[in-house]
Amino acid sequence: MADSTDYDADRLTISPLDEIDALELRDFLVTAQEDFWGERDLTSSHDPYWFRQLDSSGLVARYQNQIVGYLLGVVPQEGPGYIHLAAAHNDFRHLGIGRALYAAFVDRARQLGKQEVQATTEPENTGAIAFHTDLGFESELISDYAGPERPRVLFTRSLTVES
């Protein structure tokens, strides 16, 4: 992995998942998920359909030809854009990679005529809540959003004004 101490944000590239072998990327991310998610096992959140049918909305961030972040999301024909998950490599946290991925996704959603982007997280994920709040998302706790007794914080960001 490249050294993040000499990180130059101008050398970060972000490209759509459909410009690469997305299923190969999925295999890499599932194998290397500890490098992106620590002890959390998010294998089930990396269903192959995110890398097959929905790959044109997903993004991958590279720095010096190494994958340092990614975003899985969808911009459907109807309704708001939705960010399923995003991560930066542990060695590249707090360098703006997540912000860059979100900005690229929001730009794409806006180009496709979306008026809103949404995301969710678990109520105890204070880091995600702070991140989304800092990016201008409004939040609402919904008690059974992910099923009975599975609350989620729903984040919504309007794209109708310059944001």
N, C-alpha and C positions, 0 to 999 in steps of 0.2 A: 504494500500500500504506500502511496505517495506520502510525503511528510507534510502534515497540515500546518506546521509552524511557519512554513514559507508560502502559505496559501495565497494565491492571487485570484480574486473573484473574477477578474476579466478573462481568465483562462478556463472558467467553468462553461461547459456546453450542456445544453438541454435539448433533447430530441424526442420525438414521439416514439412510442414502443413499436409502432408498425414499421419503423425504418430499420429495425434490427430483427434478429430471430427472437421473438418475444417468449416462446416456450423455453428456449435455451436460457434466457434471462430468468424466467420463473424457476427453473431448476437451480440456477446459481443462487438466487435469493432465498429459496427454501433451505438450501445447504448452508448458506452463510447468514441465516437470519439472526444468529447471536451477535454478529457484527453490526447489525442494524437495530435489533430489538432487545439486546441483552438476554435476560433469562426468560422473557415472554415467548411462548410458543404460538406463533401466528400462522402456522402452516395452513390452517383451515381458512384463513383470510386471503390466501393466495390461490384461490381456485383457478384452475386453468382457463375458465371463460374470461377472466380479467386479461389474460394474455392471448386469447384467441379472438373472441367476438368483440371485445371492448378495447383492444390494443390501440386503436387509433386515438383514443382519448388519454391513454396513459403516457407517462413521461419518464425518461431516465436522465440522470445528471452524471456527467463524467468530468473528471479532472485528471489531466495527464493520462488519458486513455483508461482510467480506472473508474469503475462505477462507485460513486460516492453518495448517490441518493436516487430515489424513485418515487413516483406518485401513481397510484391506481385510481382512476376516476372514469366517469362517463358523462358525455354531453348528449343526452337523448334528443330525439326530434321534438318531443313534447316535454314540458316541465323543466325544472331547474337542472343545472349541471350538478353533479354529485362527486365529491371526493371521498373515495372509500378508505384509503390510507396513504400516508406519505412517510418516508423515513430518510434520514441521513445516516451514513456510516458513522459508527461510534467515534472514529478518529477525526471526523469532520463535522461534529456537532457545534452549534452556535457560531457558524461561519456564514449563515445566510442561505444555505442550500435549500432548506425547507421553504423559505420565503421566495426564493427564485422559482422553485417548482410551482408553488401556489400562484405566483404572478403569471407564469407561462400558461397555467391551466385557466386562470381567470381571463387572460387575453384571448385564448382560444374560444372559451365559452361566449365571450362578448362578440367575437367575430362571427360566431354561429347564431347570433341573435338572442342569446339567453339574457334574461333579466335578473337572474338570481343564481347563486351557487350555494350549495349546502354541504355539510359534513356532520358527522356525529362522533361522539366518544362516550366512554363510560364516565359516570359522575365523579369517580375517584381519580381520574386522570387529570390532575391539576396542571400538569405541564401543557397538555393539549388545550385545556381551557384557556390558559394564559396566552398561548400562541395564537389561537383563533381570535381571542378578544383583542390582542395587539394588532392583528391584521384587519380589524374593523368588522368582524362577524358579530352579529347579535346572537344571544344564546337563550335557549329555553329547555328546562328539564321536563322530559316527558316520561311518565312513570312506566308505561308498558310498551315503549317504542319498539324494542327488539323482541317482544313477546311478553307473556305474563311474568311479572316481577323482574323484568330486565329493563331497567330504566336507561335512558341515554340522554345526553345533552345534544340537542339539535342546534347546529350553527347555521345561520343564514346571513348571506351578504348580498345586498342589492347591487346590481350592475347597471341600474338605470341612470345613475349619476356617476360622474367620473370618480372612481374609487380605486 
